[in-house]
Amino acid sequence: GEVVSVNFEARFNSGGDHKVEVRLDDDRLLNDNRRYCTIEVVEDSRVLLVDGKEQNADDPLANDTGYLRFALSPRDPENPDKQGSIATETVAQHRFADRNLLNYQTVVLANVSRLPQSSVTLLEKQVRAGMGLLIFLGDQADALIYNSVLGEGGAKMLPAKVGNPWGEAPQFGETKIPDAFSFATGADKLSHPIMSDFNNPEFGAELLSAVKVYRAYDLEPLKDDSVRV
């Protein structure tokens, strides 16, 4: 005698299109006890990493996307040819416009200094259709450009206005290290869902204490209850 919502998970053995049937126990009205739909199961997630700096083939970790690529697609040393569920592809920012975004589930902009309008238009279309977008700012990022192109003044894809940077990034070879911020000392920050895996008294603080943030940008969230910093 009431309406309820039920969440459940189902595991598929292969990717592609699958026909799904949801069935309830039979009652006096049989016609509404079954529903059907077709869903697409993604075999693997393709992530496009857009690197803001020139690619360094000799030392991939010197690139802005180097560590991220290995984190998303780690290789098994005993089976190097084994592919994980996330397939990454790295492209320099000046080659971004050549990529067909229909082939990717997520795009990561890493220290990208500028985007041509054609890329912004296609990026906006795909994000509105459900594609994921992650943005990592860096020393090449210009807050004014991001706000005008991707923010409220442009494609409206930013959940917050990018403010001024703070802090000082350490320089290679210098002996004096500038002050750093650590999430391990900010327990109130660990309530955010993206940090939930680190909100563990046994190992969370220990892991986060090794992560030092030297330079960052202030964010001014838009007036939307769904936005959190």
C-alpha positions in Angstrom: 0.0 0.0 0.0 2.9 2.4 -0.4 5.6 3.5 -2.9 9.2 2.6 -2.1 12.6 2.8 -4.0 15.0 -0.1 -3.9 18.7 0.0 -4.8 20.5 -3.2 -5.9 23.6 -4.2 -7.8 24.0 -6.7 -10.6 27.2 -8.1 -12.0 27.6 -8.7 -15.8 30.2 -11.1 -17.2 30.8 -9.2 -20.3 30.5 -5.7 -21.8 28.1 -4.5 -24.5 24.3 -4.2 -24.6 22.3 -6.3 -22.2 18.6 -6.9 -21.9 17.5 -6.6 -18.3 14.3 -7.8 -16.7 13.1 -6.8 -13.2 10.5 -9.0 -11.7 8.3 -8.7 -8.6 6.4 -11.5 -6.9 3.1 -12.1 -8.5 0.0 -10.5 -7.0 -3.5 -9.9 -8.2 -2.3 -7.5 -10.9 0.2 -9.4 -13.0 0.8 -6.9 -15.8 2.9 -4.5 -13.7 5.1 -7.0 -12.0 7.7 -7.0 -14.8 9.7 -4.3 -16.5 12.3 -4.5 -19.2 15.1 -2.3 -20.4 18.4 -2.4 -22.3 21.6 -1.1 -20.8 25.1 -0.7 -22.0 27.8 -2.3 -19.9 31.2 -0.7 -20.3 33.9 -3.4 -20.7 36.7 -1.0 -19.6 36.8 2.7 -18.8 38.8 4.8 -21.2 40.3 7.9 -19.7 42.0 10.7 -21.7 44.8 12.5 -19.9 45.5 16.0 -21.4 49.0 17.0 -20.3 49.6 20.7 -20.2 53.4 20.4 -20.8 55.5 18.9 -23.6 55.7 15.2 -23.3 59.0 13.8 -22.0 59.4 10.3 -23.4 62.6 9.6 -21.5 61.0 10.2 -18.1 57.2 9.8 -18.1 57.0 10.8 -14.5 58.3 14.2 -15.4 55.1 14.9 -17.2 52.1 16.4 -15.4 50.1 13.2 -16.0 52.9 10.7 -15.3 51.9 9.6 -11.8 48.2 9.8 -12.5 48.6 7.4 -15.4 50.4 4.8 -13.3 47.8 5.2 -10.5 44.9 4.7 -12.8 46.4 1.9 -14.9 49.0 0.1 -12.7 50.9 -2.7 -14.3 51.4 -6.2 -12.8 55.1 -6.8 -12.8 54.5 -10.5 -13.1 52.1 -10.0 -16.0 53.0 -6.7 -17.8 50.5 -7.4 -20.6 47.5 -7.6 -18.3 45.2 -4.7 -18.8 43.2 -3.3 -15.9 39.6 -2.0 -16.0 40.8 1.5 -16.7 42.7 2.2 -20.0 44.5 5.6 -20.1 45.7 7.6 -23.1 47.9 10.7 -22.7 47.9 13.6 -25.2 49.6 16.9 -25.2 47.2 19.9 -24.8 47.9 21.1 -28.4 46.7 17.7 -29.7 43.5 17.6 -27.6 41.4 18.9 -30.4 42.3 15.9 -32.5 40.7 13.4 -30.2 37.2 12.1 -30.6 35.7 12.5 -27.1 33.0 9.9 -27.9 35.7 7.3 -27.2 36.2 8.2 -23.6 34.3 8.0 -20.3 36.4 10.6 -18.6 38.7 13.5 -19.6 41.4 14.8 -17.2 42.8 18.3 -17.8 46.2 18.4 -16.0 47.9 21.9 -15.9 46.3 22.8 -19.3 47.0 26.5 -20.0 44.3 27.1 -22.6 41.7 25.3 -24.6 40.5 26.2 -28.1 36.8 27.1 -28.4 36.2 24.0 -30.6 37.5 21.7 -27.8 35.4 23.6 -25.2 32.2 23.2 -27.2 32.7 19.4 -27.7 33.8 19.0 -24.1 30.7 20.8 -22.9 28.5 18.5 -25.0 30.0 15.3 -23.8 30.0 16.4 -20.1 26.3 17.3 -20.3 25.8 13.8 -21.8 27.4 12.2 -18.8 31.2 12.1 -19.5 33.4 12.7 -16.4 35.7 15.7 -16.3 38.5 16.2 -13.8 40.6 19.4 -13.7 44.0 19.7 -12.0 45.4 23.3 -12.0 49.1 23.9 -12.1 51.7 26.5 -12.7 50.5 27.1 -16.2 46.8 27.5 -15.2 45.3 31.0 -15.5 42.3 31.5 -13.2 40.9 34.2 -15.4 40.9 32.0 -18.5 39.3 29.0 -16.7 36.5 31.2 -15.3 35.8 32.9 -18.6 36.0 29.7 -20.8 34.7 26.9 -18.5 33.0 28.9 -15.7 30.0 31.1 -15.5 31.3 33.4 -18.2 31.6 30.5 -20.7 30.5 26.8 -20.8 29.3 26.8 -17.1 31.1 23.5 -16.3 32.9 24.7 -13.2 31.2 24.1 -9.8 33.2 27.0 -8.3 35.0 30.1 -9.4 38.8 29.7 -9.4 40.3 32.3 -7.1 43.9 33.4 -6.4 46.7 30.8 -5.8 48.3 30.6 -2.4 51.5 29.0 -1.2 54.9 28.5 -2.8 55.9 25.4 -4.7 59.3 24.0 -3.9 62.0 24.3 -6.6 64.1 21.3 -7.6 67.6 21.4 -6.1 66.8 23.9 -3.3 67.6 22.9 0.2 65.0 25.1 1.9 61.5 23.7 1.6 58.6 26.2 1.9 55.7 25.6 4.3 53.2 23.0 3.3 49.6 22.1 4.2 48.7 18.6 5.2 45.2 17.1 5.2 46.3 14.9 8.1 46.0 17.9 10.4 42.5 18.9 9.1 40.2 16.3 10.4 37.1 18.3 9.4 38.2 18.0 5.7 38.0 14.2 5.9 34.1 14.3 6.0 34.0 14.9 2.3 33.0 11.8 0.3 36.1 12.0 -1.8 38.2 11.6 1.3 36.2 8.9 3.0 38.7 6.2 2.3 41.3 8.1 4.3 38.9 8.7 7.3 40.3 5.7 9.1 42.1 6.2 12.4 44.3 3.2 11.9 46.0 4.2 8.6 44.3 7.3 7.2 46.3 10.0 9.0 49.5 8.1 8.3 48.9 8.0 4.6 47.8 11.6 4.4 50.7 12.9 6.4 53.0 12.0 3.5 51.0 14.1 1.1 52.2 17.7 1.2 50.3 20.5 -0.5 52.6 23.5 -1.2 50.5 25.5 -3.6 46.8 25.6 -4.3 44.0 27.8 -5.6 41.1 29.1 -3.6 37.7 28.1 -4.8 34.5 30.1 -4.4 31.6 27.6 -4.7 28.6 28.6 -6.7 25.3 29.0 -4.9 24.3 25.4 -5.2 23.6 22.9 -2.4 25.3 20.1 -4.3 28.7 21.8 -4.4 31.2 21.1 -1.6 34.9 22.0 -1.2 
